[in-house]
């Protein structure tokens, strides 16, 4: 397995592990959530840039570069400003989830054109992520109350989607 695939799987597993930890420890502070999420955004951004490098010939791979850059930017913004952490965390996380989910949907459409059977799973994960992002955008105050549950679920969904994506990429090559 190439280093880029392995890097993506490691970051996906970290997303899943942190997602479970967040769900199981709702008493954690918003600052701790923001720190973990900021770091994971930066790492998943880097993983997406590595994926872009590996998939330059794949139609739609530019979305991984764009998503990676935006994920790193949001992660750095959250790390650098305490007020951004407190005031905008739900909306920034919702945007990040939407960005990752749209990339999953775009990839699923491309996979469907190529008759890859796993496109349905990737599409379902992308749609679930988009719905979650819309929920966060619609009611950020309520979401901030339940942020540990919502973020934990979202991180697990994104982590599983990345693992499925990398496994299917390896099978296709």
Secondary structure, 3 states (H helix, E strand, C coil): CCHHHHHHHHHHHHHHHHHHHHHHCCCCCHHHHHHHHHHHHHHHHHHHHHHHHHCCCCCCCHHHHHHHHHHHHHHHHHHHCHHHHHHHHHHHHHHHHHHHHHHHHHHHHHHHHCCCCCHHHHHHHHHHHHHHHHHHHHCHHHHHHCHHHHHHHHHHHHHHHHHHHHHHHHHHC
